[in-house]
């Protein structure tokens, strides 16, 4: 079991608090998601609905009963990748926290 426990937002990333439609200049409302809301972020800052992971984001990843695969803090590099134990480099740019969780579960299942 994998838990993406937090997504710390870099203070200079204002786009985190805008919907993807607003970020692109389109003022139309983004469609409501039928999935469960994203998990809360580190430091008590909620992850905005539909938030996409970007360069500079700080992720906390915990793998149940696998402390060697867990990471307390990993910063998304400018190239959009993170480096994790067991799975090495992972391209996370543009993923939602839920999508990242599913990707990591799949990668760890193959180990």
C-alpha positions, 0 to 999 in steps of 0.5 A: 500500500502506498500513501502520498501523504503530502504535497508541499507547495513552494511559496512562489508557485501561485498557479497552485491556487488556480484551476487549470482553466484559469492558468491558461487564461480560459475563465471557464470553470473546470468540470467537477471531478467524480473522484474523491478529493485530493489528500491535504498537503503538508503544512496544513495547506490543502491541495486545490482540486485538480492540482497538477504537480509541478517543478519545485513541489515538495512531495512526501511519499510513504509506502506501508511496511516498506520504510526503505521505499518511503521518502520524507521529502523530495523536491520535483526537479526542473525537468519534472522528475523525482528520484526515489528508492527502488524505482529510481527516476519518475516523471511526475510533472503534470500528474495529480497526486492521485495519478502519482500514487497509482503510478508508484503503486504500479512501479513498486508492484513490478519490484 
